[in-house]
Amino acid sequence: MPLLSHPFLYSPPADPWLSPVYVDDDLLILDKPSGLLTVPGKTPDLADCLEARAMAEWPGARIVHRLDMDTSGILVMARNPAAQR
């Protein structure tokens, strides 16, 4: 029997699509809901993630840390290379 690369159906929450808590020129702080990946998975069906949603709204936003898919909470992104360092 072949092994599945991801034996679950990914169904990320659509509402709210994105929940910013704080935004300035350097930081983007988002409330990540449970069930949403922080970064995209390895297959196209796992592309919807907090990083992609944030980059659509704030191009150049960069991940500083991750939360597990099933974990909800506050996630910090940098808005420029200096803030990421």
C-alpha positions as CSV (number, residue, x, y, z in Angstrom):
1,M,0.0,0.0,0.0
2,P,1.5,3.4,-0.9
3,L,2.2,5.9,1.8
4,L,0.3,9.2,1.7
5,S,2.4,12.4,1.9
6,H,-0.3,13.9,4.1
7,P,-3.0,11.6,5.4
8,F,-5.5,14.3,6.2
9,L,-7.8,16.7,4.4
10,Y,-6.5,20.2,4.7
11,S,-9.4,22.5,5.2
12,P,-8.1,25.9,6.4
13,P,-10.5,28.3,8.0
14,A,-11.7,31.0,5.6
15,D,-13.2,33.3,8.2
16,P,-11.5,35.3,9.4
17,W,-9.2,35.3,6.3
18,L,-6.5,37.4,8.1
19,S,-6.6,38.9,11.6
20,P,-3.9,41.6,12.1
21,V,-3.4,42.6,15.7
22,Y,-0.6,45.2,15.1
23,V,1.0,46.6,12.0
24,D,3.8,49.1,11.6
25,D,6.7,49.7,9.2
26,D,8.8,46.9,10.8
27,L,6.4,44.4,12.3
28,L,3.2,42.5,11.5
29,I,1.5,40.7,14.3
30,L,-1.2,38.3,13.3
31,D,-3.7,36.2,15.2
32,K,-3.3,32.7,13.6
33,P,-6.4,30.5,13.9
34,S,-6.2,26.8,14.6
35,G,-6.3,24.7,11.4
36,L,-4.2,27.1,9.3
37,L,-0.6,26.3,8.3
38,T,2.0,29.0,9.1
39,V,4.0,28.3,5.9
40,P,3.0,26.3,2.8
41,G,3.2,22.6,2.7
42,K,5.1,20.6,0.1
43,T,2.1,19.9,-2.2
44,P,-0.1,22.5,-4.0
45,D,-3.1,21.6,-1.9
46,L,-1.2,22.9,1.1
47,A,-0.4,26.3,-0.3
48,D,-3.0,28.3,1.7
49,C,-1.2,29.4,4.8
50,L,-0.7,32.5,7.0
51,E,2.5,33.4,5.2
52,A,0.8,33.5,1.8
53,R,-2.2,35.4,3.1
54,A,0.0,38.0,4.8
55,M,2.3,38.4,1.8
56,A,-0.8,39.1,-0.4
57,E,-1.7,42.0,1.9
58,W,1.9,43.1,2.9
59,P,4.4,42.1,0.1
60,G,7.8,41.3,1.5
61,A,6.5,40.1,4.9
62,R,8.8,37.5,6.4
63,I,8.3,34.7,8.8
64,V,10.1,35.1,12.2
65,H,8.8,32.0,13.9
66,R,6.1,29.3,13.3
67,L,3.1,27.8,15.2
68,D,1.9,24.3,14.5
69,M,-1.2,24.0,12.3
70,D,-3.5,23.0,15.2
71,T,-2.2,25.8,17.4
72,S,-3.9,29.2,17.5
73,G,-2.1,32.2,18.8
74,I,-0.1,35.3,18.0
75,L,2.5,35.1,15.2
76,V,5.1,37.8,14.5
77,M,6.3,38.6,11.0
78,A,9.0,41.1,9.9
79,R,8.2,43.6,7.2
80,N,11.8,44.1,6.1
81,P,15.2,42.3,6.3
82,A,16.5,44.5,9.2
83,A,13.4,43.7,11.3
84,Q,13.8,40.0,10.6
85,R,17.5,40.0,11.8
